[in-house]
């Protein structure tokens, strides 16, 4: 399958590098950002979710009217919406966008964040709920007569959806780095999301996901999505100078991050372990950015010229990743730079070795 590229949408002019107070949605900025994503040539954009922020479904619906080509990956937590209501909302987005909807299921990385919206399940229970949620989404999109369900986490009677996805279904993504994540995602997801770890550790994770797919009797495997934060410049020297400037800003803007307790989610723990093992891994994977933020989300960088970073990304493609997420620290300007200097190079390299892009 073709290698495709993902970014992340932002709804206001605030970034890791230049944080600004407030939580408003700047519609003019959102429109400008959406235009930049399409002009850069991204195939997908993630619409993120947090307990204190905007509705990912609401922003995705808006993006469906502001874009023409890019696929919209909506992050959803099963605790905030019933699966049949989610199926309805996602089918609506799919029709509004002409078949461009994708959903990314977030089981929940920390108990405290989940509790902010009334979710008190354990981590294992949350993944069990995600599995049931995914199965119900698929049934809601395919059952043609009223059906009922009584499961561990959900119960309802005589549901049937009149509005179905444009292409019959909607791709479902799930991420994580725990055994529960591998089991649920490997057995049920169309896409599995990973954060940018060293090649050896990424290979181990892909193997674990594929093993779970085999145990589930799947004929296929989930597509692998890996996320990086590239820092590029015309020369290696300038790229590293830029990297250290960004690191300084992250340390200033995340004062006290290193004093926090060890993150509860396994993905962040793994990034911090990689950082302890060394600042630079493989060709260009740089980990101090993870340490500076206590591995809050996808936080490892790839540093170098576009050629160096492209080669590093292609190493992950060789492992089996065919969805590559690249998002920066100066959001809009980095999208523009990736579109000018990195994505064309990656597609050229992929074409030269016979991989579809």
N, C-alpha and C positions, 0 to 999 in steps of 0.2 A: 504494500500500500504506500501511497505517496507520503513523503515527509512533509509535515505541515507545521505552521508556526502560530504561536499563541501569544497574545499580550494580555494586559489587564486594563480595564477602563478606569478612568478617574473622573469624578463629577465636579471637581473644583480645583483651582490652581494652588494646591498644597502638595508637598512632596517630602520624602525623607530628607532631601537636601535643603529644602526651603519650606519648612512647616509653617502653616498659618493657622491662627485660631479660628474656630467656628466649625460648623458642620452643615452649611447650606449646600444646596445644589445650584450650581451656576449653569443654567441651560445653555447660554452662549458658549461657555467653555466646553461643556459636554459635546455640543455640536462640533466645535473646532477639533476636539480630541477625536471624536468619531471619524471626522474627515481625515485626520492625520493617520489613523490606523488603517483606513482603506487605501490611502495614498501610499503608505509604506509597504503595502502588500501582505499584511497579516491575514491569515486564514480564519482565525478565531480571536475573540477577546473574552476574557473572564470578567463577569460581573460579580464582584466579591460580596460577602455577607459578614456582618458583625452585629452583635446584640444592640449596639448603641447607634448604628448607622442607618443608611437608607435601605429601602426595600429593594432587594436585588431583582425581584420580578417587576417592580414598577419601573426601575431604570432600564431593564431589558426591553420592556414594552416600548419605552421612549426610543431606545436605540433602534428598534425594529423600523421606526419611521425616519430615523436620521441616517441610516446606512442602506446599502443596496446589496452588498456581497458578503460581508464578514459574518461568520457564524457566532451566535451569542451563547456563551456558556454561563448559565445561571447557577450560582452557588446557592444551595438550599440546605437547611437543617431540618431533619424530620420532626423535631420537637415543635417547630413553629407553624406547621401546616399539615392538615390531614392528607393522606396520600391521594384520595379521590379528588380533593380540592386542588392538590398539586397537579394531578393529571389534567384537570380542566384548565388551570392557569397556564400550564406548559403547552397544551394544545392550542390555546388562544394565542400565545406568543408565536408558536410555530406558524399559524395562519397569518398573523400580522406581518411576519418576517418572510413569508414565502418559503417555509421549510428550513429555516436556519437555526432552530432551537437545539440546544444541548443542555443537559442538566448535570451539575456536579454535586454529589451528595456529601455533605459534611457531617460525619457522625458526632463530632465534638471532641476537641483535644483536651479541654480542661474542665474539671467539675465546676469551678467558680464561674467561668463564662457561661456554661450551660444553665447554672442556677439562676443567672440574671433574667432568664426568660422561663423560669419555672420548671426546668428539667433537672430531676434529681436521680436519674438512672446512673448505674455504674458504667464504666467504659465498655465492659463486655456486653452489658445490656443495651448500650447505645448501638453497638455494631449489630446486635441481634435485631434491633428495631430497623436499622438501615437495610438489612437483608429483606425483612418483611416489606418495607417501604418500596424497595426496588421491584420486588415481585408483584406488588399491587399496582404500581405504575404500569407495568407491562400488561397486566390483565385489563386494567382500565382502558388501555389504548387498543385492545384487541377483542374483548368480549362484545358480542353483538346483541345479547339478550340480558335482561336483569340478572344479577348474580349477588350472592351474599358472601360474607367472610367473617370468621370468628377465629382470630389468631392470638398470639401472645401479647401483641401491642395494639391491635386494631380490630374493631368489630363494626359491621354495618350490614344493612339488608337492602336488597333489590336495587342496586346501583347499576346504571348503564349510561355510558357517555354517548351523546349524539355527535359531539365534535371530536374528531379523531385527528391525529397528526397528519400533516400533508403527505408524508411518505410512509404512513402506516405505523411508524414508531419514532422515537426520539432517542438519540444516543445518551447513555447514562454513564457518568464518570464517578469514580470514587477514589479517594487517596488515603494515604497513611503509611506507617512504617512498622506497625505491630503485627503480631501473628493473627489477631482478629481481622485487621485490615486486609492482610494478604488472603485470608480465607474468604471473606465476603466479596472483596473485589475480584479475586481470582476466579471465583465461581460464578459471579453474577454480572460484573460490570463490563461494559463495552470498552472503557478506557480506565487506566489506572494511573493516578498522579503521584509522582515522586519529587522530592526536593533534590537539589544538585549536590550529590555526595561524590567522593572520589570514585574513579572507575571500578575499582575492585569491589567496593561496597555496593555500588549500583548494580553490578553484575549479580551479586548475591541476592539482592532484592528482586530483580527480574526473575531469577531462577525460582525464588520462593513463590512468586505470583504465578508463574507457569505451572509449578507443581500443584498448586491449589486448583488451577483450571483443569489439569489432568485428573485430579482426584474427583472433581465434579463431573467428569465425563464429557467435558466440552470438546467439540471438534475444532474450535478456534481458541485464540488467546486474546486477552484484553490488549488493546493498543497501549503503549507505554508513553506517558507524558512526563517529561523532566523539566524542571524550572531553574533558570539561572538569572543572575543580575549582571549582565555584561558591562564592563567599563572599557570603552575603546577610544583610541586616539591614533593619529597618523604614524607615530613611532612608538616603540616599546617604552622608551624613556618618558615620553609624554603621557602614555597610558598609566605608567606606575606613579608618575607625579599626580595625575588626576585621581588615581585610586587612593593615595594617601590623603589627598584633600577631602575626598568623600568620607574616608574613615574618620578623619578629624571631626567632620560635621556630624557623623553618626554618633560619635562619642559625646559630643556636646548636646545633641538632641535626645540622647537616651541616657542621661545622667542617672546613675544608680542601677542601670540594667544588670551589671555584673554582680550587684549585691542581692539580686532576687534569688529566691529558691530555685533549685533545679526545675526546669519546665516539666510539667506532668506528661506532655505528649512525647511519644517515642521519637518522632521525626526531629523535634528540636534537640532532644538529647543526643541523637546521632550526629547532628550538625556540630554540636559543641564538642563531642568526642573527636570528630575529624579535625576540628580547630586545635584541640589539645595535641593531636598527633603531628601537627605541622601547619604552618601558615600557607604553604603552597603545595598543591598536589597535582600530579600528572602534568599536562601542558600548561594550564593556566587557572586552575581552580584555586581561588583565594578565600581563606576562611575567616580572617579577622573581622570582616563585616558581620559574620554570625555572632562572634564573641561580643562585639560592641552592642548588639541589640538583644543579647541573651537568646539568640536564634528565634526571634519572634517572626514566624512565617518563613517563607522562602528567602534566604538571606545570604547565600554564598555567591560570590562574584566570579566571573571569568575576566581576566585582565590581559590586555595586549592590543596589538594592532588588529584590525578586522580580520586579517589573514590568520593570525594566531588564534583568535577567538573562534573563527569559523572551523579551523582544524580541530580545536578542542571539542566543539559541538559535534563534529563529524565522528569523533571517537565514541560519543554516546550513541549516535546513530548506528555505528558498527555493533554496539552491544545489543541493539534491538529497539531503541527509542525512535519513534517516528512522529511524535508530537513534541515539539520543542518550544517551551515558553521562555521568552526573553523580555524582561522588563527592567527598567533602569531606576536611577535615583533622582533624576531631574526629568519627571515623567514625560511631558510633551516633547521637550527637546531631544530626549533619548529616543522616543518613537521615531522622530524625524531622522535622526542619525542612523538608527538601525535600518530604516527603509532606504537610506542613501548608500550606506557603506557595508552593512552586514548581510541583510537578506539577499540582495542580488548576488553577492559572492557565494553564499551558501547554496543558492539554487544553481549557480554556475558549476560549483564543485560537484553537487549531487548529479547534475546532468552529465558531467564529464566521466563519472564512474558508473553511469548507467542506472542510478537510483532515481525514481520519479520524484519530482518536486513540484 
